[in-house]
């Protein structure tokens, strides 16, 4: 999005108004008195404030999580600022609050980008409530200073807190240039309890012995026969593990502010798989090209037809799987689940026989099919046709297991005649290693 010259380029906070109490029983309270704005049009002397150092004139608490590796192979840090409503309103009922997060590398300048949110309190708040501001950013290895600021335009009071964050490099890193084309500091969209997805492409060149057409097929089905549509208040799995640094979001905030949709375990798992797919699709084949297709095989839905990797907009796909329409399961979906195996067979066979999308030397080219999935179990009585070889190709079966024991599911069994190479991973660090194995296997193709 382009802004006028007098506007700042900003990335938004998530703001929550939550009732005080134990984390297990916290509930949202009315936010009617709040008028929120996520675009900073006011000019504030932030550089001057940063030079003046820390200050606390408004009651609050600021905390930062430890860096956490995500499936985008980038380290995520969450900033949380909490303002108790009762203490805030002892200073007055009306407030004009601006919340800002800035970041700077060690001995470096402050990043021009920032997280920002502005809202007004014009009526008395529930005394049990607190204002909770969340911001997330990706940081590459190094040492950083995070500045968290709150400014009350009504009273002129402000807070500023500095926090030092150190992000370590992977031990024995075999992919040291992976993030070389990405910014050291990258602010993310407001947290919504789905896995975050940032823009930018990794650096992962692959030199194959001959021209290769890589077809990446992403299966966004969940392993269960019946999708788990329960709301996710605080996912107990990566990239939001249970530990003291990551306090739970209020249960009611599993409903996203942007769409009003419930973030369920199913959609969370799908959004996490999109992180993996965004990395795989960014590989740089020195000879050849990559195409991507995405399906929900259990529902027999095509989410993305076969598309050149450079044209895939992962953010739009993420928005789609978080939309209310995607969460709905129709009668036709339920009745047709036993045909999921046939659907997969048809789509894969079509992929095998399609003409090469890029101009390869047809006499010497080679097709690679990589299937990314969490593993699918078809309903009892489903037809599970085995897929016979129909191409001069190599098949890889990449499965995210969430750290649990899983034999691979029915898709893997259907692929047996193709002798697929299986690469399973249960966490982002494991995926990093399997990514290295995958690229090396590609380079060794005959």
N, C-alpha and C positions, 0 to 999 in steps of 0.2 A: 504494500500500500504506500502511496506517495502522500506526503504531507506538505502543507505550505511551508515556506521558508521560516516563518515565525513559530512553527511548531517544533516540538522535540520528537525525535524518534524514540519510542518507548515500548516496553513490553510490560504487560499488566500483571499486577498482583491478583491473587485470589483473596477475597475478604469474606470472613465468616463471622457471624454474630452468634455466639454459643453460650449456653447456660453453664455456669460454674458447677463443679461437682466432680465425682469420680469419672475417669475416662470411659468406663463401661456404660455409664448411665447419662452422659452428657447429651443434651437435647438442644436443638436450635430454638431460638426465641424470635419474636417478630422483628423484622428488619424494616418495617414501614417507615420509621423516622429517618432512614438513611437514603440519601440521594448520591449515587455512586457515579463516578466519571473515570474512565480508564485512559483518557488522552490528556496529556499535560499541555495546557495552553498558557499557563501562568509562568512568568520568568521568575525563578528563584535564585538567590545567590549561593548556589550549591558549592561551587568551588571555594568561595570564601568560608562557608561553613566547614568544609572539609579541612581547610587550613587552620581553623580555630580549634579543632579537636573535639573530643567527646563532651557531651552535655546531656543532662537529664532534668527536664522541667515538667515532664508529663509522666505519670506512673506507667511503667511498662516492663516487659521482660523480653529479651531477644535471645534466640538460640539458633545454632547452626548444626546440621547433621554432619556426621562423618561422610567423606566422599564415598559414593557407592557406584560401582561399575554396572552399567545397564547393557542390554543386548545391542545397543548401538555402539558399544565398545567405547563409550565416553563416560566420564565420572560425573555423577549427579550430586549436587549439593542443594539442600533445602534450607531456606531462611524462614524462621518463624518469629513473628513479633506479636505480643499479646498485650492488650490494654484493658484492664478491669473497668467495666462500665461504671461501677459505683464510685471508684476513685476518680475517674475522669470527670464525672458529673458533679463531684464536689467542687470542681473548678468552674462550673457553669453548665447550663443545660445545652446551649447551642455551641457547636464546634464545626470548624471548617478544616478537616484533616487531610493532609497530603502525606502519603507514605512512599518512600523512595529507597531503592537498593542500588548501590554502585559497587563496582569491583575494579581492582587494580592489581597487576602483577607486582611482585617484590621489586622495589627500586624502579617501578614503571609508572606511567601516567594512568589516571583514572579512565576507564573505558567510556567512550562517548554514549554508549547505549546504557539503559537502565530499566529497572522495573518500577512502575509507578501506578498509584491509585489515589484517587481523590474522592472523598465523600463528605457529605454534610450531615450532622446530627442536629435536628431541629425540634426534637421533642424528648421527653424523659425516657430513658432506656430502662429496661428491667435491671434491677440492681444485682441480680444473679448473673448477668451476662458479661461477656468479655468480647472485645473486638480481636479477632485473630487474623493476621495477615500472613499469607504464604507466598513465597516466591521460590522459583527453582532455576538453576543455571548449571550448564556443563562447564567444567574446568579441566584443562589438560594438566599434565604433571608439572608441578612447580609450587611456589609459595605465593599466596594471594592475600590481599586485605579486602574484606567485605565491609562496606559502610551501610548501615541501616539508619534511615532518617524518618522521623515523623515531625511535621510542622503543622501547628494549629493557626490558621489564618485569622481566626476570630480573636485569639488572645495574644498572638505573636510568640507564643512559647514553642520550643522545639527540643527534640532529642536527637542525639547522634551517637551511634555506637560503632566501634571498630572491632572486627573479629579477624584473627589470623587463621588461614586455612592452608594446610599443606596436602598436596595430592602427590602420591608416590607413583613412580613409573613401574610398569609390570616387571617382575623379576625375570631376567634372562629373556628379554623381549625379542622375539624373532621377527616382529613386524614394527620396527622402530619408526617408520615413516608413515604409518597407517593414518594418522591424524594430521599429517603435515600440511594439508591444504585447508584445514579448518581453523577458525579463530580460537585463540587460547581461552577466551571467555565468551560464552554464548548463553544469553538469557532465553528462557523457555516461556511458552504460553502458560497461562494460569493453570495450576494443578487441578485435575478433575478426577483423580483416582484411576484413570486409565494410564497405561504406560506412555510417557512423554515421547514425542517424535520431533526431532530438530531437523532443520534443513542442512544442506551441505553434503559433499561427497568425500568418502575416504580415498586414500591413495593405495591402491592394491593392484599393481600391474601384474599381468600373467602372460608369460611368453611360452606359448604352446609350440609344439614341433610342426604343426600344420594348421591351416585355418579351421576354426571351431565355431559352430553355432550352438550357443548355450541357451536352452529353454528352461527357465525357472518357473515351476508350477507351485503356487502357494495354496495350501489347503487350510482354510480358516475354520474348518469344523472343529468342534471340541471333541475330546476323546469319548465323552459319555454319549450313550444312545439318546438320552434326553438332556437337552441343554440345561445348565444350572443358571436359572434366571433370577436367583436371589440377589438383592442389591449388595454391592461391596462397599462397606463403610471403611474398612481398613484392610487392604489385601495383605494376607500374611505370607507373602511371597515376593520375590524380587520383582521390581526394584524398590519395593517398600517392605523390607523385612521387619519383623518384630524386634526392636531393640530400643534401649532408652533414648536414643537420639531422635527417634521418629515417633512422635506422639500421634495417636490416632486422630483422624478427622471425625467430626461429629457424624453420627450414623445418618442423619438426614441429608448430609452434604454429599452422599453418593449420587445425588441428583445434580447434574451439571448445570451451571448457571447459563451456559450458552444455549443449550438445546432443551433443557428441562427433562432430559431422559435419565433413566436409571442406569448407572454403570454397574453391570452385573459381573459375576465372575467370568461368564462366557465372553463378554465383550472385552474384559480386561485381558484375558488370555489371547484373544485375537489381536488386540493392540500391541501386546508384547511380541507376538509373532511378526507383526509388521516391522518392528525394530530390526529383527533378524533379516527379514526380506530386504529392507532398505540397504543393509550392508552388502548382502550378496549381489544385489542388482547393480551396485556401484563398482564392482570389479572391472578392471580395465584389461580387456582381451586385446593383446597387441595384434593378433590375427583373428578376426572374427567379430561377432556381435552377440548381444544378449537380448532376449525377449522374455517378457514376464506375463503370466496369466495368474489370476486369483479366483478361487472357487470356494463355496461352502458346499462340500460334497454331500454331506448328510441332507441338506435341504435342496440339493440339485440346483444351486444358484450360481450364476456366473457374475462375479463381482468386478472382474477386470478381464476383458478378452485379451488374447495374445497381443502385446504392445511392446514396442521398442523400449528398453530399459530407461533410456534417456528421456522418454516422454511420460514416464509413470509419475503421478503426483500422489505420493504416499499420504500426505496430509489430507487430501480429499477422501482417500479410501478410509482413513481413520475416522473422519467425520461421518462417513456413511455407516460404518459399523456401530457408531455411537448414536445413530439416529433412531427415533421411535419405530420407523418402518422396518428397519433391519431386525429389531428385537422381536417383532411380531412373527408368530409361527402360524401359518395358515392351515386350513384343513387339508389342502393339497400337499403341503409340506409333510404333514403327518402321514397321510396315506401313501406318499411316494417314497418314504424313507427306505423301503425294502429295495427300491430301484437305484439306490445310491451307487452300488457297485457297477451297475451298467453305465450309469452316468460317467463315472470315473474312467471306465474302459473306453467309452466313446471319445471323451475329451483327450485322453492320452494317445489313443491311436490317431486321432486327427493331428495332434502335435507331431507325431512321428512322421506322418506322410506329407506334411505341409512343405511347400518350397522354402528354401533358405531365404530369410528376409533380407540378408545382406548379400552382396555380390561376392560369393566365395568361389574359389577354384573347385568346381564340382567334382573333378577327378580326384582331388586330394583332400577335400573337406571332411569334417567329422562332426557328428551331432552328439551333444551331451545334454541329457535331461536330468535336472536336479529337482526333486520333489521335496518341498519343505512342509512339514506337518507336525501336529502334536500326537498323531496316531489316532486312528478312527476304529471304533467297533460298530459294525453294522447291526441293525436289529435282527433278532432271531428269525430264521427263515429267508433271509436275504440271499439273492443270487450274488455269488462272488466269483465271476468269471476270471480265470487267469489270463493275463495279457501276453500274447505270443510276440516274439521278436518280429518287428516289421520295419526295422531301420538299421543302418550301419551306425550304431550309437552306443554310448555308455550311459548307464543310469546310476544316479546317486540318490540315496534315500536319507534325507536329513531330518532328524526328529528331535524336537524339544520335549524333554521328558519331565521337566519341573523337578528333577532330582528323584523321581519315583521310579520303581522298577516297572518296565513296560516292554513287552516283547516286540512292539512295533505296530501292532494293530492289523486290521484286515487289509489295508492298502499294501502293506509290505508283503503279505501272503499272496496277493494278486500279482505282485511284481516278480515272484520267484523265477519264472521262465527267463526273465531279463537279467538275472544274476546281479542285482544291484549291490553297490558298495554302500554299507550302512554307516552313518556317522550320527551318533546320539550325543546330546549334551543336556546337562541339567541346570546350568547356571551360566551367566555371562563369561566367567573366566574359562569354563569348559568350552563354550562356544568359540572363544578366541583360539583355543588350541585346535578345535575341529576345523575352523576356518583355515588355519595354516595347513592342516592335513589335506583339506579339499583343494587348495590352490596347488600344493605340491603334486597331488594326484593328477590334476589337470595338466601340469607341465610335463608329466611323465607319460601322458597318453601317446601311444605309438603313432 
